[in-house]
Amino acid sequence: MAGFGWAKPTPVNPLNLRGGRQAEAIVAFAGPVSNLVLAAAAALPLRYIFATRMDVPPVVFNTFVILVALNLLLMIFNLIPIPPLDGSKVLFALMDRRTEMQWRPVLEQYGFIILIAAVFLPILPGSQTVIGAVVDGVLDPVYQLLVGQERFLIR
């Protein structure tokens, strides 16, 4: 039985990469990009269904909607710049070396705690979490761009 968040991280030794920190960022960025490609691939049939008003069984329609939404959610979540997520590797590559050396040990030590707090603590107005606000602000517009519809329509 599988569930959300049960995937194991793929170990990458940055010393084996040519290009140093930038290469590590490219490897980290590959996961979210693959989620975007999968979301776009699932969005194409949905765009066609909406454009032609094709009648498809609800299970087919809902499967495409869930594939697009889930892959966008995973992409956005993994791009959050908090260790151990991929976005932290991209952030570290964008920092100058001195700033990275100062912040990386702290963020890697406390990143998981910060991430759990950002996911579960409703500290924003309307009792929203930080991660919830990020996902809400990015997921709907990207979904609309890919699918051509504003909302996640489930039949």
N, CA, C and O atoms as a GROMACS GRO file, in nm:
protein
  620
    1MET      N    1   0.085  -0.117   0.000
    1MET     CA    2   0.000   0.000   0.000
    1MET      C    3   0.090   0.124   0.000
    1MET      O    4   0.184   0.132   0.078
    2ALA      N    5   0.061   0.217  -0.085
    2ALA     CA    6   0.141   0.339  -0.096
    2ALA      C    7   0.060   0.457  -0.043
    2ALA      O    8  -0.063   0.451  -0.038
    3GLY      N    9   0.129   0.561  -0.005
    3GLY     CA   10   0.064   0.682   0.044
    3GLY      C   11   0.150   0.803   0.014
    3GLY      O   12   0.264   0.790  -0.030
    4PHE      N   13   0.095   0.920   0.036
    4PHE     CA   14   0.167   1.045   0.010
    4PHE      C   15   0.285   1.056   0.106
    4PHE      O   16   0.270   1.034   0.227
    5GLY      N   17   0.400   1.090   0.054
    5GLY     CA   18   0.517   1.112   0.137
    5GLY      C   19   0.591   0.986   0.175
    5GLY      O   20   0.678   0.990   0.262
    6TRP      N   21   0.560   0.873   0.113
    6TRP     CA   22   0.627   0.750   0.148
    6TRP      C   23   0.749   0.724   0.061
    6TRP      O   24   0.821   0.627   0.083
    7ALA      N   25   0.771   0.807  -0.037
    7ALA     CA   26   0.887   0.788  -0.124
    7ALA      C   27   1.014   0.812  -0.047
    7ALA      O   28   1.020   0.896   0.043
    8LYS      N   29   1.116   0.739  -0.082
    8LYS     CA   30   1.246   0.757  -0.017
    8LYS      C   31   1.330   0.849  -0.103
    8LYS      O   32   1.325   0.840  -0.226
    9PRO      N   33   1.408   0.936  -0.041
    9PRO     CA   34   1.493   1.024  -0.121
    9PRO      C   35   1.600   0.944  -0.195
    9PRO      O   36   1.649   0.842  -0.146
   10THR      N   37   1.634   0.993  -0.312
   10THR     CA   38   1.740   0.930  -0.389
   10THR      C   39   1.872   0.992  -0.349
   10THR      O   40   1.890   1.113  -0.366
   11PRO      N   41   1.964   0.913  -0.296
   11PRO     CA   42   2.091   0.971  -0.254
   11PRO      C   43   2.174   1.016  -0.374
   11PRO      O   44   2.190   0.943  -0.472
   12VAL      N   45   2.225   1.137  -0.364
   12VAL     CA   46   2.311   1.192  -0.468
   12VAL      C   47   2.435   1.246  -0.400
   12VAL      O   48   2.426   1.326  -0.306
   13ASN      N   49   2.550   1.203  -0.447
   13ASN     CA   50   2.675   1.254  -0.394
   13ASN      C   51   2.721   1.369  -0.484
   13ASN      O   52   2.762   1.345  -0.597
   14PRO      N   53   2.715   1.494  -0.434
   14PRO     CA   54   2.752   1.607  -0.519
   14PRO      C   55   2.897   1.603  -0.566
   14PRO      O   56   2.932   1.667  -0.664
   15LEU      N   57   2.981   1.528  -0.495
   15LEU     CA   58   3.121   1.517  -0.537
   15LEU      C   59   3.138   1.438  -0.666
   15LEU      O   60   3.239   1.449  -0.734
   16ASN      N   61   3.037   1.357  -0.699
   16ASN     CA   62   3.041   1.279  -0.823
   16ASN      C   63   2.988   1.356  -0.944
   16ASN      O   64   2.992   1.306  -1.056
   17LEU      N   65   2.940   1.477  -0.922
   17LEU     CA   66   2.882   1.556  -1.031
   17LEU      C   67   2.982   1.656  -1.084
   17LEU      O   68   3.059   1.716  -1.008
   18ARG      N   69   2.982   1.675  -1.215
   18ARG     CA   70   3.062   1.782  -1.275
   18ARG      C   71   2.980   1.910  -1.267
   18ARG      O   72   2.863   1.910  -1.305
   19GLY      N   73   3.039   2.016  -1.220
   19GLY     CA   74   2.967   2.143  -1.214
   19GLY      C   75   2.936   2.187  -1.074
   19GLY      O   76   2.877   2.294  -1.055
   20GLY      N   77   2.972   2.109  -0.973
   20GLY     CA   78   2.957   2.150  -0.834
   20GLY      C   79   2.814   2.177  -0.792
   20GLY      O   80   2.724   2.097  -0.817
   21ARG      N   81   2.794   2.292  -0.726
   21ARG     CA   82   2.664   2.326  -0.669
   21ARG      C   83   2.556   2.341  -0.776
   21ARG      O   84   2.441   2.304  -0.753
   22GLN      N   85   2.593   2.394  -0.893
   22GLN     CA   86   2.495   2.410  -1.000
   22GLN      C   87   2.446   2.273  -1.049
   22GLN      O   88   2.328   2.256  -1.079
   23ALA      N   89   2.536   2.177  -1.057
   23ALA     CA   90   2.497   2.042  -1.099
   23ALA      C   91   2.404   1.978  -0.996
   23ALA      O   92   2.309   1.909  -1.034
   24GLU      N   93   2.430   2.002  -0.869
   24GLU     CA   94   2.341   1.950  -0.764
   24GLU      C   95   2.202   2.013  -0.776
   24GLU      O   96   2.101   1.945  -0.756
   25ALA      N   97   2.197   2.141  -0.809
   25ALA     CA   98   2.069   2.208  -0.828
   25ALA      C   99   1.994   2.154  -0.949
   25ALA      O  100   1.872   2.139  -0.946
   26ILE      N  101   2.067   2.123  -1.056
   26ILE     CA  102   2.004   2.068  -1.176
   26ILE      C  103   1.945   1.931  -1.146
   26ILE      O  104   1.834   1.900  -1.189
   27VAL      N  105   2.018   1.849  -1.072
   27VAL     CA  106   1.968   1.716  -1.034
   27VAL      C  107   1.843   1.732  -0.946
   27VAL      O  108   1.745   1.660  -0.965
   28ALA      N  109   1.847   1.824  -0.852
   28ALA     CA  110   1.732   1.846  -0.763
   28ALA      C  111   1.613   1.900  -0.840
   28ALA      O  112   1.499   1.864  -0.810
   29PHE      N  113   1.638   1.984  -0.938
   29PHE     CA  114   1.531   2.047  -1.016
   29PHE      C  115   1.464   1.947  -1.110
   29PHE      O  116   1.351   1.969  -1.155
   30ALA      N  117   1.532   1.837  -1.141
   30ALA     CA  118   1.479   1.737  -1.234
   30ALA      C  119   1.350   1.673  -1.182
   30ALA      O  120   1.261   1.643  -1.261
   31GLY      N  121   1.339   1.652  -1.052
   31GLY     CA  122   1.218   1.590  -0.996
   31GLY      C  123   1.095   1.677  -1.016
   31GLY      O  124   0.996   1.630  -1.073
   32PRO      N  125   1.097   1.803  -0.972
   32PRO     CA  126   0.982   1.890  -0.997
   32PRO      C  127   0.952   1.911  -1.146
   32PRO      O  128   0.835   1.922  -1.184
   33VAL      N  129   1.055   1.916  -1.229
   33VAL     CA  130   1.030   1.931  -1.373
   33VAL      C  131   0.959   1.807  -1.427
   33VAL      O  132   0.871   1.819  -1.512
   34SER      N  133   0.997   1.689  -1.380
   34SER     CA  134   0.929   1.567  -1.425
   34SER      C  135   0.782   1.568  -1.381
   34SER      O  136   0.696   1.520  -1.454
   35ASN      N  137   0.754   1.622  -1.262
   35ASN     CA  138   0.615   1.636  -1.219
   35ASN      C  139   0.538   1.731  -1.310
   35ASN      O  140   0.422   1.707  -1.342
   36LEU      N  141   0.603   1.839  -1.352
   36LEU     CA  142   0.538   1.934  -1.443
   36LEU      C  143   0.511   1.868  -1.579
   36LEU      O  144   0.404   1.889  -1.637
   37VAL      N  145   0.605   1.791  -1.629
   37VAL     CA  146   0.586   1.722  -1.757
   37VAL      C  147   0.470   1.623  -1.747
   37VAL      O  148   0.387   1.615  -1.838
   38LEU      N  149   0.463   1.548  -1.637
   38LEU     CA  150   0.352   1.454  -1.619
   38LEU      C  151   0.218   1.526  -1.607
   38LEU      O  152   0.118   1.479  -1.661
   39ALA      N  153   0.216   1.639  -1.537
   39ALA     CA  154   0.093   1.718  -1.526
   39ALA      C  155   0.051   1.770  -1.662
   39ALA      O  156  -0.068   1.766  -1.696
   40ALA      N  157   0.145   1.818  -1.741
   40ALA     CA  158   0.113   1.868  -1.874
   40ALA      C  159   0.062   1.756  -1.965
   40ALA      O  160  -0.031   1.776  -2.043
   41ALA      N  161   0.122   1.637  -1.954
   41ALA     CA  162   0.078   1.523  -2.034
   41ALA      C  163  -0.066   1.483  -1.999
   41ALA      O  164  -0.143   1.447  -2.088
   42ALA      N  165  -0.100   1.488  -1.871
   42ALA     CA  166  -0.237   1.455  -1.830
   42ALA      C  167  -0.334   1.568  -1.861
   42ALA      O  168  -0.454   1.545  -1.874
   43ALA      N  169  -0.283   1.690  -1.873
   43ALA     CA  170  -0.370   1.805  -1.902
   43ALA      C  171  -0.413   1.809  -2.048
   43ALA      O  172  -0.519   1.862  -2.080
   44LEU      N  173  -0.332   1.754  -2.137
   44LEU     CA  174  -0.367   1.757  -2.280
   44LEU      C  175  -0.501   1.690  -2.310
   44LEU      O  176  -0.584   1.749  -2.378
   45PRO      N  177  -0.524   1.568  -2.261
   45PRO     CA  178  -0.656   1.508  -2.285
   45PRO      C  179  -0.769   1.589  -2.220
   45PRO      O  180  -0.879   1.597  -2.275
   46LEU      N  181  -0.743   1.648  -2.104
   46LEU     CA  182  -0.846   1.730  -2.039
   46LEU      C  183  -0.881   1.852  -2.124
   46LEU      O  184  -0.998   1.886  -2.138
   47ARG      N  185  -0.780   1.917  -2.179
   47ARG     CA  186  -0.806   2.032  -2.266
   47ARG      C  187  -0.891   1.990  -2.386
   47ARG      O  188  -0.983   2.061  -2.426
   48TYR      N  189  -0.860   1.874  -2.442
   48TYR     CA  190  -0.937   1.824  -2.555
   48TYR      C  191  -1.081   1.792  -2.514
   48TYR      O  192  -1.175   1.824  -2.586
   49ILE      N  193  -1.097   1.730  -2.399
   49ILE     CA  194  -1.232   1.698  -2.349
   49ILE      C  195  -1.313   1.825  -2.330
   49ILE      O  196  -1.430   1.830  -2.368
   50PHE      N  197  -1.251   1.929  -2.271
   50PHE     CA  198  -1.322   2.055  -2.250
   50PHE      C  199  -1.351   2.125  -2.383
   50PHE      O  200  -1.461   2.178  -2.402
   51ALA      N  201  -1.255   2.126  -2.474
   51ALA     CA  202  -1.271   2.197  -2.601
   51ALA      C  203  -1.379   2.135  -2.689
   51ALA      O  204  -1.452   2.206  -2.757
   52THR      N  205  -1.387   2.003  -2.687
   52THR     CA  206  -1.484   1.934  -2.774
   52THR      C  207  -1.612   1.897  -2.701
   52THR      O  208  -1.706   1.845  -2.761
   53ARG      N  209  -1.616   1.924  -2.571
   53ARG     CA  210  -1.731   1.885  -2.488
   53ARG      C  211  -1.759   1.735  -2.500
   53ARG      O  212  -1.874   1.691  -2.498
   54MET      N  213  -1.651   1.660  -2.513
   54MET     CA  214  -1.659   1.515  -2.527
   54MET      C  215  -1.718   1.455  -2.400
   54MET      O  216  -1.686   1.497  -2.288
   55ASP      N  217  -1.803   1.356  -2.419
   55ASP     CA  218  -1.861   1.285  -2.304
   55ASP      C  219  -1.773   1.164  -2.274
   55ASP      O  220  -1.767   1.069  -2.352
   56VAL      N  221  -1.706   1.168  -2.160
   56VAL     CA  222  -1.621   1.057  -2.119
   56VAL      C  223  -1.672   1.006  -1.984
   56VAL      O  224  -1.735   1.080  -1.909
   57PRO      N  225  -1.644   0.880  -1.955
   57PRO     CA  226  -1.685   0.827  -1.824
   57PRO      C  227  -1.621   0.909  -1.711
   57PRO      O  228  -1.506   0.952  -1.723
   58PRO      N  229  -1.694   0.930  -1.601
   58PRO     CA  230  -1.640   1.007  -1.490
   58PRO      C  231  -1.507   0.954  -1.437
   58PRO      O  232  -1.423   1.033  -1.395
   59VAL      N  233  -1.487   0.824  -1.438
   59VAL     CA  234  -1.362   0.770  -1.385
   59VAL      C  235  -1.243   0.814  -1.471
   59VAL      O  236  -1.135   0.838  -1.418
   60VAL      N  237  -1.261   0.823  -1.601
   60VAL     CA  238  -1.153   0.869  -1.690
   60VAL      C  239  -1.126   1.016  -1.665
   60VAL      O  240  -1.011   1.057  -1.649
   61PHE      N  241  -1.232   1.096  -1.663
   61PHE     CA  242  -1.218   1.240  -1.641
   61PHE      C  243  -1.151   1.268  -1.506
   61PHE      O  244  -1.056   1.346  -1.498
   62ASN      N  245  -1.201   1.204  -1.401
   62ASN     CA  246  -1.147   1.226  -1.266
   62ASN      C  247  -1.002   1.180  -1.255
   62ASN      O  248  -0.924   1.241  -1.183
   63THR      N  249  -0.966   1.074  -1.326
   63THR     CA  250  -0.828   1.028  -1.323
   63THR      C  251  -0.734   1.133  -1.379
   63THR      O  252  -0.629   1.159  -1.322
   64PHE      N  253  -0.772   1.195  -1.491
   64PHE     CA  254  -0.689   1.301  -1.549
   64PHE      C  255  -0.680   1.422  -1.457
   64PHE      O  256  -0.573   1.480  -1.440
   65VAL      N  257  -0.792   1.460  -1.396
   65VAL     CA  258  -0.792   1.575  -1.304
   65VAL      C  259  -0.700   1.547  -1.186
   65VAL      O  260  -0.620   1.633  -1.148
   66ILE      N  261  -0.709   1.428  -1.130
   66ILE     CA  262  -0.626   1.393  -1.015
   66ILE      C  263  -0.478   1.384  -1.054
   66ILE      O  264  -0.392   1.428  -0.978
   67LEU      N  265  -0.449   1.330  -1.172
   67LEU     CA  266  -0.310   1.323  -1.217
   67LEU      C  267  -0.248   1.463  -1.232
   67LEU      O  268  -0.135   1.486  -1.191
   68VAL      N  269  -0.324   1.554  -1.291
   68VAL     CA  270  -0.274   1.691  -1.307
   68VAL      C  271  -0.254   1.756  -1.170
   68VAL      O  272  -0.147   1.808  -1.141
   69ALA      N  273  -0.357   1.751  -1.086
   69ALA     CA  274  -0.351   1.818  -0.956
   69ALA      C  275  -0.243   1.759  -0.867
   69ALA      O  276  -0.168   1.833  -0.802
   70LEU      N  277  -0.233   1.627  -0.862
   70LEU     CA  278  -0.134   1.563  -0.775
   70LEU      C  279   0.009   1.593  -0.820
   70LEU      O  280   0.095   1.620  -0.737
   71ASN      N  281   0.033   1.589  -0.950
   71ASN     CA  282   0.168   1.618  -0.998
   71ASN      C  283   0.204   1.765  -0.978
   71ASN      O  284   0.319   1.796  -0.948
   72LEU      N  285   0.108   1.856  -0.992
   72LEU     CA  286   0.136   1.996  -0.963
   72LEU      C  287   0.162   2.016  -0.814
   72LEU      O  288   0.250   2.093  -0.776
   73LEU      N  289   0.086   1.948  -0.730
   73LEU     CA  290   0.107   1.957  -0.586
   73LEU      C  291   0.248   1.909  -0.548
   73LEU      O  292   0.317   1.974  -0.471
   74LEU      N  293   0.288   1.796  -0.603
   74LEU     CA  294   0.422   1.743  -0.575
   74LEU      C  295   0.531   1.837  -0.627
   74LEU      O  296   0.633   1.856  -0.560
   75MET      N  297   0.509   1.896  -0.745
   75MET     CA  298   0.607   1.988  -0.800
   75MET      C  299   0.624   2.110  -0.710
   75MET      O  300   0.736   2.147  -0.675
   76ILE      N  301   0.512   2.170  -0.672
   76ILE     CA  302   0.517   2.291  -0.588
   76ILE      C  303   0.578   2.258  -0.452
   76ILE      O  304   0.664   2.331  -0.403
   77PHE      N  305   0.533   2.150  -0.392
   77PHE     CA  306   0.583   2.111  -0.260
   77PHE      C  307   0.734   2.088  -0.264
   77PHE      O  308   0.806   2.134  -0.176
   78ASN      N  309   0.782   2.016  -0.365
   78ASN     CA  310   0.926   1.985  -0.372
   78ASN      C  311   1.011   2.106  -0.404
   78ASN      O  312   1.131   2.105  -0.378
   79LEU      N  313   0.952   2.211  -0.461
   79LEU     CA  314   1.028   2.332  -0.490
   79LEU      C  315   1.037   2.428  -0.371
   79LEU      O  316   1.105   2.530  -0.379
   80ILE      N  317   0.970   2.396  -0.262
   80ILE     CA  318   0.979   2.480  -0.141
   80ILE      C  319   1.123   2.473  -0.090
   80ILE      O  320   1.178   2.364  -0.074
   81PRO      N  321   1.185   2.589  -0.065
   81PRO     CA  322   1.329   2.590  -0.034
   81PRO      C  323   1.363   2.559   0.112
   81PRO      O  324   1.436   2.634   0.177
   82ILE      N  325   1.310   2.449   0.162
   82ILE     CA  326   1.339   2.404   0.298
   82ILE      C  327   1.394   2.263   0.288
   82ILE      O  328   1.330   2.175   0.231
   83PRO      N  329   1.514   2.238   0.345
   83PRO     CA  330   1.564   2.100   0.344
   83PRO      C  331   1.467   2.009   0.418
   83PRO      O  332   1.409   2.051   0.518
   84PRO      N  333   1.446   1.891   0.375
   84PRO     CA  334   1.518   1.811   0.276
   84PRO      C  335   1.459   1.820   0.135
   84PRO      O  336   1.493   1.736   0.052
   85LEU      N  337   1.374   1.917   0.106
   85LEU     CA  338   1.310   1.925  -0.025
   85LEU      C  339   1.407   1.975  -0.132
   85LEU      O  340   1.508   2.038  -0.102
   86ASP      N  341   1.374   1.945  -0.259
   86ASP     CA  342   1.461   1.979  -0.371
   86ASP      C  343   1.483   2.130  -0.385
   86ASP      O  344   1.590   2.173  -0.428
   87GLY      N  345   1.384   2.209  -0.349
   87GLY     CA  346   1.398   2.354  -0.360
   87GLY      C  347   1.513   2.409  -0.278
   87GLY      O  348   1.569   2.513  -0.313
   88SER      N  349   1.550   2.341  -0.170
   88SER     CA  350   1.662   2.389  -0.089
   88SER      C  351   1.793   2.377  -0.165
   88SER      O  352   1.880   2.464  -0.153
   89LYS      N  353   1.809   2.271  -0.244
   89LYS     CA  354   1.931   2.254  -0.323
   89LYS      C  355   1.942   2.363  -0.430
   89LYS      O  356   2.050   2.414  -0.458
   90VAL      N  357   1.828   2.398  -0.488
   90VAL     CA  358   1.826   2.506  -0.587
   90VAL      C  359   1.859   2.638  -0.519
   90VAL      O  360   1.937   2.717  -0.572
   91LEU      N  361   1.800   2.662  -0.402
   91LEU     CA  362   1.828   2.785  -0.327
   91LEU      C  363   1.976   2.796  -0.292
   91LEU      O  364   2.036   2.902  -0.309
   92PHE      N  365   2.035   2.688  -0.243
   92PHE     CA  366   2.176   2.690  -0.205
   92PHE      C  367   2.266   2.720  -0.326
   92PHE      O  368   2.367   2.788  -0.313
   93ALA      N  369   2.229   2.669  -0.443
   93ALA     CA  370   2.309   2.694  -0.564
   93ALA      C  371   2.300   2.841  -0.606
   93ALA      O  372   2.393   2.893  -0.668
   94LEU      N  373   2.190   2.907  -0.573
   94LEU     CA  374   2.174   3.048  -0.609
   94LEU      C  375   2.243   3.142  -0.511
   94LEU      O  376   2.268   3.258  -0.544
   95MET      N  377   2.274   3.093  -0.393
   95MET     CA  378   2.340   3.176  -0.292
   95MET      C  379   2.489   3.186  -0.322
   95MET      O  380   2.547   3.098  -0.385
   96ASP      N  381   2.551   3.296  -0.275
   96ASP     CA  382   2.696   3.299  -0.285
   96ASP      C  383   2.752   3.198  -0.184
   96ASP      O  384   2.685   3.161  -0.088
   97ARG      N  385   2.874   3.155  -0.207
   97ARG     CA  386   2.933   3.044  -0.129
   97ARG      C  387   2.936   3.074   0.021
   97ARG      O  388   2.908   2.986   0.102
   98ARG      N  389   2.969   3.197   0.058
   98ARG     CA  390   2.978   3.232   0.200
   98ARG      C  391   2.842   3.224   0.269
   98ARG      O  392   2.830   3.170   0.379
   99THR      N  393   2.739   3.278   0.205
   99THR     CA  394   2.604   3.272   0.262
   99THR      C  395   2.556   3.128   0.272
   99THR      O  396   2.493   3.089   0.370
  100GLU      N  397   2.586   3.049   0.170
  100GLU     CA  398   2.547   2.907   0.174
  100GLU      C  399   2.613   2.836   0.291
  100GLU      O  400   2.547   2.761   0.363
  101MET      N  401   2.741   2.858   0.311
  101MET     CA  402   2.814   2.792   0.419
  101MET      C  403   2.760   2.835   0.556
  101MET      O  404   2.770   2.760   0.653
  102GLN      N  405   2.706   2.954   0.564
  102GLN     CA  406   2.650   3.004   0.689
  102GLN      C  407   2.512   2.945   0.716
  102GLN      O  408   2.482   2.907   0.830
  103TRP      N  409   2.427   2.937   0.613
  103TRP     CA  410   2.288   2.896   0.633
  103TRP      C  411   2.261   2.747   0.613
  103TRP      O  412   2.171   2.692   0.676
  104ARG      N  413   2.336   2.683   0.526
  104ARG     CA  414   2.308   2.542   0.494
  104ARG      C  415   2.309   2.451   0.617
  104ARG      O  416   2.215   2.374   0.633
  105PRO      N  417   2.410   2.456   0.704
  105PRO     CA  418   2.409   2.366   0.820
  105PRO      C  419   2.288   2.390   0.912
  105PRO      O  420   2.229   2.295   0.964
  106VAL      N  421   2.251   2.515   0.930
  106VAL     CA  422   2.137   2.547   1.016
  106VAL      C  423   2.008   2.496   0.954
  106VAL      O  424   1.927   2.431   1.021
  107LEU      N  425   1.988   2.526   0.825
  107LEU     CA  426   1.865   2.484   0.759
  107LEU      C  427   1.857   2.332   0.747
  107LEU      O  428   1.748   2.275   0.761
  108GLU      N  429   1.970   2.265   0.723
  108GLU     CA  430   1.965   2.120   0.713
  108GLU      C  431   1.941   2.055   0.850
  108GLU      O  432   1.880   1.949   0.858
  109GLN      N  433   1.989   2.119   0.956
  109GLN     CA  434   1.966   2.064   1.090
  109GLN      C  435   1.820   2.082   1.133
  109GLN      O  436   1.760   1.990   1.188
  110TYR      N  437   1.764   2.199   1.107
  110TYR     CA  438   1.629   2.229   1.155
  110TYR      C  439   1.524   2.230   1.045
  110TYR      O  440   1.407   2.260   1.072
  111GLY      N  441   1.563   2.197   0.922
  111GLY     CA  442   1.472   2.204   0.809
  111GLY      C  443   1.348   2.119   0.824
  111GLY      O  444   1.238   2.164   0.793
  112PHE      N  445   1.364   1.996   0.872
  112PHE     CA  446   1.248   1.908   0.886
  112PHE      C  447   1.149   1.964   0.987
  112PHE      O  448   1.028   1.955   0.967
  113ILE      N  449   1.199   2.022   1.096
  113ILE     CA  450   1.111   2.082   1.197
  113ILE      C  451   1.040   2.204   1.138
  113ILE      O  452   0.920   2.223   1.159
  114ILE      N  453   1.114   2.287   1.064
  114ILE     CA  454   1.055   2.403   0.998
  114ILE      C  455   0.948   2.359   0.899
  114ILE      O  456   0.841   2.419   0.891
  115LEU      N  457   0.977   2.253   0.824
  115LEU     CA  458   0.882   2.201   0.726
  115LEU      C  459   0.754   2.151   0.792
  115LEU      O  460   0.645   2.181   0.745
  116ILE      N  461   0.768   2.075   0.899
  116ILE     CA  462   0.650   2.024   0.970
  116ILE      C  463   0.567   2.141   1.023
  116ILE      O  464   0.445   2.140   1.013
  117ALA      N  465   0.633   2.242   1.080
  117ALA     CA  466   0.561   2.359   1.130
  117ALA      C  467   0.491   2.432   1.016
  117ALA      O  468   0.376   2.474   1.031
  118ALA      N  469   0.558   2.447   0.901
  118ALA     CA  470   0.498   2.516   0.788
  118ALA      C  471   0.379   2.440   0.730
  118ALA      O  472   0.288   2.501   0.675
  119VAL      N  473   0.381   2.309   0.742
  119VAL     CA  474   0.271   2.227   0.690
  119VAL      C  475   0.152   2.226   0.786
  119VAL      O  476   0.038   2.229   0.741
  120PHE      N  477   0.178   2.221   0.918
  120PHE     CA  478   0.069   2.195   1.011
  120PHE      C  479   0.025   2.312   1.098
  120PHE      O  480  -0.088   2.311   1.148
  121LEU      N  481   0.109   2.414   1.118
  121LEU     CA  482   0.072   2.523   1.207
  121LEU      C  483  -0.005   2.632   1.131
  121LEU      O  484   0.049   2.694   1.040
  122PRO      N  485  -0.131   2.654   1.168
  122PRO     CA  486  -0.212   2.756   1.100
  122PRO      C  487  -0.181   2.896   1.155
  122PRO      O  488  -0.254   2.948   1.240
  123ILE      N  489  -0.074   2.957   1.105
  123ILE     CA  490  -0.030   3.085   1.160
  123ILE      C  491  -0.069   3.205   1.075
  123ILE      O  492  -0.050   3.319   1.117
  124LEU      N  493  -0.124   3.182   0.956
  124LEU     CA  494  -0.163   3.291   0.868
  124LEU      C  495  -0.310   3.326   0.888
  124LEU      O  496  -0.384   3.247   0.945
  125PRO      N  497  -0.352   3.443   0.841
  125PRO     CA  498  -0.494   3.480   0.853
  125PRO      C  499  -0.585   3.373   0.793
  125PRO      O  500  -0.551   3.311   0.692
  126GLY      N  501  -0.698   3.352   0.855
  126GLY     CA  502  -0.791   3.249   0.812
  126GLY      C  503  -0.747   3.110   0.852
  126GLY      O  504  -0.792   3.011   0.794
  127SER      N  505  -0.660   3.102   0.952
  127SER     CA  506  -0.608   2.974   1.001
  127SER      C  507  -0.543   2.891   0.890
  127SER      O  508  -0.557   2.769   0.887
  128GLN      N  509  -0.473   2.958   0.801
  128GLN     CA  510  -0.406   2.888   0.692
  128GLN      C  511  -0.260   2.865   0.728
  128GLN      O  512  -0.197   2.945   0.798
  129THR      N  513  -0.207   2.753   0.679
  129THR     CA  514  -0.065   2.723   0.700
  129THR      C  515   0.018   2.792   0.593
  129THR      O  516  -0.035   2.835   0.491
  130VAL      N  517   0.148   2.802   0.618
  130VAL     CA  518   0.237   2.864   0.520
  130VAL      C  519   0.239   2.782   0.391
  130VAL      O  520   0.230   2.837   0.281
  131ILE      N  521   0.251   2.652   0.405
  131ILE     CA  522   0.253   2.565   0.286
  131ILE      C  523   0.119   2.572   0.213
  131ILE      O  524   0.115   2.574   0.090
  132GLY      N  525   0.010   2.576   0.288
  132GLY     CA  526  -0.122   2.589   0.227
  132GLY      C  527  -0.134   2.716   0.145
  132GLY      O  528  -0.191   2.715   0.036
  133ALA      N  529  -0.081   2.824   0.196
  133ALA     CA  530  -0.086   2.951   0.124
  133ALA      C  531  -0.003   2.946  -0.003
  133ALA      O  532  -0.044   2.996  -0.108
  134VAL      N  533   0.114   2.884   0.005
  134VAL     CA  534   0.201   2.871  -0.114
  134VAL      C  535   0.132   2.785  -0.219
  134VAL      O  536   0.127   2.822  -0.336
  135VAL      N  537   0.079   2.671  -0.177
  135VAL     CA  538   0.013   2.581  -0.271
  135VAL      C  539  -0.110   2.648  -0.332
  135VAL      O  540  -0.130   2.641  -0.453
  136ASP      N  541  -0.191   2.713  -0.250
  136ASP     CA  542  -0.311   2.781  -0.302
  136ASP      C  543  -0.274   2.891  -0.401
  136ASP      O  544  -0.344   2.910  -0.501
  137GLY      N  545  -0.167   2.962  -0.375
  137GLY     CA  546  -0.128   3.072  -0.462
  137GLY      C  547  -0.067   3.028  -0.594
  137GLY      O  548  -0.066   3.106  -0.690
  138VAL      N  549  -0.017   2.906  -0.601
  138VAL     CA  550   0.052   2.861  -0.722
  138VAL      C  551  -0.028   2.753  -0.795
  138VAL      O  552  -0.032   2.754  -0.918
  139LEU      N  553  -0.090   2.662  -0.723
  139LEU     CA  554  -0.153   2.545  -0.785
  139LEU      C  555  -0.266   2.584  -0.879
  139LEU      O  556  -0.269   2.538  -0.994
  140ASP      N  557  -0.360   2.666  -0.833
  140ASP     CA  558  -0.475   2.702  -0.917
  140ASP      C  559  -0.435   2.772  -1.046
  140ASP      O  560  -0.485   2.735  -1.152
  141PRO      N  561  -0.346   2.873  -1.041
  141PRO     CA  562  -0.309   2.938  -1.168
  141PRO      C  563  -0.237   2.844  -1.266
  141PRO      O  564  -0.260   2.852  -1.386
  142VAL      N  565  -0.150   2.758  -1.214
  142VAL     CA  566  -0.079   2.666  -1.304
  142VAL      C  567  -0.176   2.562  -1.359
  142VAL      O  568  -0.166   2.525  -1.476
  143TYR      N  569  -0.268   2.514  -1.277
  143TYR     CA  570  -0.370   2.420  -1.324
  143TYR      C  571  -0.453   2.484  -1.435
  143TYR      O  572  -0.479   2.422  -1.538
  144GLN      N  573  -0.494   2.608  -1.413
  144GLN     CA  574  -0.574   2.678  -1.514
  144GLN      C  575  -0.495   2.696  -1.643
  144GLN      O  576  -0.550   2.682  -1.752
  145LEU      N  577  -0.367   2.727  -1.632
  145LEU     CA  578  -0.283   2.742  -1.750
  145LEU      C  579  -0.274   2.612  -1.829
  145LEU      O  580  -0.283   2.612  -1.952
  146LEU      N  581  -0.255   2.501  -1.759
  146LEU     CA  582  -0.240   2.372  -1.826
  146LEU      C  583  -0.371   2.318  -1.881
  146LEU      O  584  -0.376   2.269  -1.994
  147VAL      N  585  -0.478   2.326  -1.800
  147VAL     CA  586  -0.604   2.261  -1.836
  147VAL      C  587  -0.698   2.355  -1.910
  147VAL      O  588  -0.778   2.311  -1.992
  148GLY      N  589  -0.688   2.484  -1.881
  148GLY     CA  590  -0.778   2.580  -1.944
  148GLY      C  591  -0.908   2.601  -1.866
  148GLY      O  592  -1.001   2.664  -1.917
  149GLN      N  593  -0.914   2.549  -1.746
  149GLN     CA  594  -1.032   2.564  -1.660
  149GLN      C  595  -0.987   2.617  -1.526
  149GLN      O  596  -0.874   2.594  -1.484
  150GLU      N  597  -1.076   2.687  -1.456
  150GLU     CA  598  -1.039   2.750  -1.329
  150GLU      C  599  -1.034   2.655  -1.211
  150GLU      O  600  -0.947   2.669  -1.125
  151ARG      N  601  -1.121   2.562  -1.205
  151ARG     CA  602  -1.134   2.478  -1.085
  151ARG      C  603  -1.107   2.332  -1.116
  151ARG      O  604  -1.107   2.289  -1.231
  152PHE      N  605  -1.084   2.258  -1.009
  152PHE     CA  606  -1.070   2.113  -1.021
  152PHE      C  607  -1.210   2.053  -1.027
  152PHE      O  608  -1.274   2.033  -0.924
  153LEU      N  609  -1.254   2.026  -1.147
  153LEU     CA  610  -1.388   1.971  -1.164
  153LEU      C  611  -1.382   1.820  -1.151
  153LEU      O  612  -1.315   1.752  -1.229
  154ILE      N  613  -1.451   1.768  -1.053
  154ILE     CA  614  -1.461   1.623  -1.036
  154ILE      C  615  -1.605   1.585  -1.066
  154ILE      O  616  -1.698   1.645  -1.012
  155ARG      N  617  -1.623   1.486  -1.149
  155ARG     CA  618  -1.760   1.443  -1.184
  155ARG      C  619  -1.803   1.327  -1.098
  155ARG      O  620  -1.914   1.277  -1.113
   0.00000   0.00000   0.00000
